[in-house]
Amino acid sequence: MADNFLERHREEYEQKKAEWLRKKKHIPATKRNIERPDDESL
């Protein structure tokens, strides 16, 4: 194998992971509002 093969791939992996995490943090979490009837027996 070439010199520094694993190191290069690890660096690429870390960069992609950091970019993915940045994008993931910008997505707001959806909150679900479940409307329940006043009478629970329905």
C-alpha positions in Angstrom: 0.0 0.0 0.0 1.0 3.6 -0.5 2.6 5.6 2.2 0.1 7.5 4.4 -2.9 5.7 2.7 -4.8 5.2 6.0 -3.9 8.7 7.3 -5.3 10.3 4.1 -8.5 8.4 4.2 -8.9 9.1 7.9 -8.5 12.8 7.2 -11.1 12.7 4.4 -13.4 10.8 6.7 -13.0 13.4 9.5 -13.7 16.2 7.1 -16.9 14.6 5.7 -18.0 13.8 9.2 -17.6 17.4 10.3 -19.5 18.6 7.3 -22.3 16.2 7.9 -22.5 17.2 11.6 -22.7 20.9 10.6 -25.5 20.2 8.2 -27.3 18.0 10.7 -27.2 20.7 13.4 -29.0 23.2 11.1 -32.1 21.1 10.7 -34.6 22.0 13.3 -36.2 19.2 15.2 -39.9 18.8 14.4 -42.3 19.0 17.3 -45.5 17.1 17.0 -48.6 18.5 18.6 -51.1 15.8 19.1 -54.5 17.1 19.6 -56.4 14.9 22.0 -60.2 15.0 22.5 -61.5 16.3 25.7 -63.3 13.0 26.3 -60.6 10.3 26.4 -63.2 7.6 26.0 -63.7 8.4 22.3 
